[in-house]
Amino acid sequence: MDRPPRKEASMADVARLAGVSSQTVSRVSNGHPMVSGDTRERVLAAMKELNYRPNSAARALKSGRFRTLGVILFTLATTGNVRTLEAISASAADEGYAITLLPVATPTSTDVHGAVTVLGEQMVDGIIVIMEVRLLDAAISLPPNTHVVVADSDAGDRYSVVDTDQSGGSEAAVRHLLDLGHRTVVHVAGPSESFAAQRRAHAWRKTLEEAGRPVPPPVAGDWSAASGYAAGLDLAADPTCTAIFAANDQMALGVLRALHERGRRVPEDVSVVGFDDIADSASFLPPLTTVHQDFAEIGRLCVDGVLRQIRNETTERGTTLVPTRLIVRASTAPPPHR
């Protein structure tokens, strides 16, 4: 004889077992802070004993909150985007939120609007865009009343923006090389359409000009180690090149390999600085001097910013810059005596 299906425990069942009101059970389910520790433990124990699972969909419909953040991004191929996404995910989890990821094939107004629409249908509370707005159509605007924070962009005062201090980090890298005694610094630049690459290149040029130093032509790269290697082969053939600032660590890695293959010693003959401070940069040969980005802080500020909008705690727009710091390792030294 088949047994009748077991009745699922209700909120009232949990309340009776724990000796509290249904409202208290609801507060515990929603992580409300106004519940004493002892009461919370009793309610959680009752939930476990009865195998009670709160109905998150019902809670969301009642509160209007889904405890999910949407993340739109253009590519997962760059170290910065991946580390920013990891940081956002960790910070969201700390706040009790999940994330829904939606890559966008091309950074156009139509595609971004489409992504926002899809995320709206998936019932997210707010959106974080990891995308360089420089790449977007000039007329881009997200739907009104969208809670949104943009990471690593040039959105001006249209949206809340969180970004690394690209200019400050690049200036520190170039000044470090000039202070060591190098006459000038060659720049291996990131892709021209990248906001971050443009900021880093602009700061490199400005720092040299303010120091009254010659500004050599930048060498184009695409963030990859292969493009750094190609640039390094050309620079290795130039005996006047004694200092190189690469716009990211991956390109710096390619530069190091090319210099090694062409017999140019680092740092005895040529000093090299990168940008990002990726986990492996301390294990390059030699260990790489680089600009450290605080991706964890970027992720935290993105999540905090969008949650403050959701809670109606702010309507401010503008850019928050996260400071960088130069990590000096063994890839830089004074220039060789001539």
N, C-alpha and C positions, 0 to 999 in steps of 0.2 A: 504494500500500500504506500503510495507516494505521500510524503509529508507536505503539508501546506507550506508555501514559501514564507520564509521568516520576515516578519514585519520590520521595516527599517525604523530605527529609533528616531524620534522627533525631538525638536528643541525642548518641548514640554517634558519629555522623558528625562532628558539630561538635567533640566532644572529641578525636577522632583528628586532625582538621585543625589544631586549635589546640594540640595537644600537652598536653592537660590531662585530668583525670578527668571523668567524667560528673557527679560531685557538684559540681565547680567550675562546669560549665556550668549546672547547676541553680541554684547560688547567684547567678550572674550574671543568669539569667532572672528570679529573684525579687528582685533588687536588694539582695542580702545585702551588708552593709558589709565583711565579712571576706574581701575579695578585693583583691589588689594592683592598682594602676592599670594596669601593663603587662599583667598577666594578663587583666584585664577587657577591655582593648583588643583583645587577640588573640582572645578568645572572641567579642566583638562583630563583629570583622572576619570571622571564620569563619562566624558566623550570616548575615552579609550575603552572603558569597560563595556559601553553600549555599542562600540564601533560606529559612532555617530560621525557623519561627514557633513559639514555645513554646505548648503547649496549656494555655491559661489555665484551662479547665474542669477538666482533670485536676489541675492544680496546686491549684485551689481545693478539690477533693474530698479531695486528700491532706492539705492543710494545715488544712482547715476554715475558711479565709478566702477571701472572694470579692472583696476589695478594692473593695467598693461600699458606699456609705452611702445610706440612704433618707432623704428629706426630706419631711415632711408639713407642709403649710401650709394655712391657711384661705382666704387671698385673695392675689392678685397685684396688687390694685388700689391698694395703698398703697406709697408710696415706701420706707418702712422695710422692709417685707417683701421688696421687690425687691432693695434694696441688701444686705440680710442674706443673701439667697439667692445673689447674685453673690459675696459674700465667702466664703460657705461653699464654693461651687463652686471658687473659686480656691485656697482653703486645702486642700481635699481633693485637688485636682490636684497641689499641691506635695508632698503626702504619698503620691502615687501611687494615689489612690483616685478612682473615678468616683462620680457621684451619680445616684440614681433619684428623680425628683420625683413626688409624689402629692398633688394638691390634694384637699381634703376639702370637700364641698358645705356641710355644716352641722356646727358644732362640738359634736356630741353624743358620749356615751360609745360608742354603737353604731357611729357612723361612724368614730371614731378607732380602735376595735378592729378594724373592717373594714379600715381602711387599713394597720394594723400586720400583719394577716393577709396582705394582698396583698403587702406588702413582704417578708414572710417567705417567701412562695412564690417571690418573685423573687430570693431568696438574697442579702440584704444583711447586712453584718456589724454594723451599728448604725444607729440612727435619730436624726435631729435633728428636733424639732418646732418649727416657727415658728408659734406659736399662743398666743393669750392664754388661759391656762387658766381665767381668770375666766369665760370663755364656756362652759366645759365643765360637764357634769353634776358635781355635788359628789362623786359616788361613783366618778368615773373612776379607773381604775387600768390601767396597761399590763400585758401578760402578764409573769409573773415571768421573771427572767434576761434581760430585754430591755435591751440597751445603749442608753441614751437620754439625750439632753441636750435641754432645752427652752429656746428663745430667746424673750425678750420676754414674760415670763409671771409669774404669782404662784403657782408650784407649791410654794412653801414648802420643806420638807425631804423631800418625796416623791421628787423627782428632782433631778438636777443642772441648775441654771439659769444662763444667762448673760443679762445684761440691761444696758442703759444705765442710768446713774444718773439716772433720771427726776426724782427729787426735787431732787438737787443742781443739775441743769441749770435747772430751773424757778425754784429759789430765786435762782440767780445772775441770771437774767433780770429777776425782780421787783426784787431789790436794786439792780441797775443803774439801773432806772428811778426808784426811790425816791432813790437817791444823786444823781441828776440834779436832784432837787428836785420831782418830781411828788408830788402829795398822795396819790394812790392809783393803782391799775392795774386796768383792766378786762380780764377774761379771756374770750377766745373759745375755748371748750372743744371737745375732740374728743368722739366718741360715748360715751354713758354706759356702754355695755357694754365699752368698751376699758380694759384694765388700764393701759396707758401713759397714756391720757387721764385716768383717775382719779388716778394718781400725780401727774401734772403739775398738775391742778386742786387737789389736796389741798395740794401744796407752795406754790402761789400763795396760797391762802387762809391757810395757816399763817404764811407770811412777812409778809403784811399784818397779821395779828392780832398777831404778835410785835413788829411795829414800831408798834403802836397806831394803825394806819390804818383807815379805813372799808373794808369789803369789799363792793363793788358786786355785784349779781347777775351770775353768769356768763352768757354768751351761748352757746347751744348751736350746735355745728357738727358736721360729719360727716367731717372731714379734707379735703373738697374745696374748691377755690378758689371755687366757686359759693356754698357755705355761708358762706365768709369774706366774700364780697361782700354777701350778704344781711345778715350781722351788721354789716358796715361801714356800710351804708346807715342802719341804726338808730342806730349810735354816732355817725355824722357829724352827726346831728340834735341830739346832746346837747352843748351848749357846755361843760359841765363835764368832759367826757372829754378828757384830754390824754395818756393813755398806755394802750396796748393790748398785751397779751401774748397772741399766738395760739399754740395748742398745736401747730401745725406750719407749715411755710413755705408750703404751698399755700393754707391759709386766710389767712395773712398777705398773700399776693399778692392775694387777693380783697378784703381789707380796704384795701390800698393803692389799688386801683382805685376802690372806693366813695368813699373819702375824697377822691381826686382829682376825681371827678365832682361831688362836693358842695362843692368849693371849700375843703376843709380841707387845708392844706399839711402835708406830712411832710418834716422833723420840726418845722418852725417852730410849727405849731399842735398836732399830735398826733405822739407818738413811737410806733413800732411795733417789736415784737420777735417773732421766730418761733422755731421749734424744728426741728432736723434738719440745717441747713446743706446743703441740696441744692445740686447743682452750679450751678444757675442763680441762686441767691439773691444772689450778688455782682453779677448783671446786672439785678436788679430796679431800678425807678426810684422812690425812690432805692435804692442797694444796701442789703440788709437786714441789720440786726443780728439775730443768731440764735444758738442753742445748737448747737454742733457735736457730732454723734454719730460715734464711731469705728466705723463698720460693719465695716471690715477687721479690727479687733481682735475684734469680736463673732464674726465668722465664724471667725477663727483659734481662738478659745477654745472655740467649739462643736465644731469638728473635733478639737481637741486633747483636749477632755474625753471625747468618745465613743471616741476611739482609746485613751486611757488605760484606759477601762473594758474595751475589747476585749482589751487586752494584760494585763489583770488587775493594773494598776498602782495602781488606786484603787477604793474602794467608797464614797467620800465623797459626800454629798448637800449641798444648800444652794445659795446664790446667789452668783455672782461678778458684781460691778458694774463696768462699764467707765466710767471717768470721762468727763465732758463738759467742754467749755470754751466760754465765751461769746466769740463773734466780734463785735466792735463795728465797725459800719459807719456809714453816713450816715443811717439811718432813725431815730436817736434823738438827742435834744438836751434841754437844760433846757426846762421849760414856758414858754409865753409869759407876759409880765408882764401883770397885770390891774389 
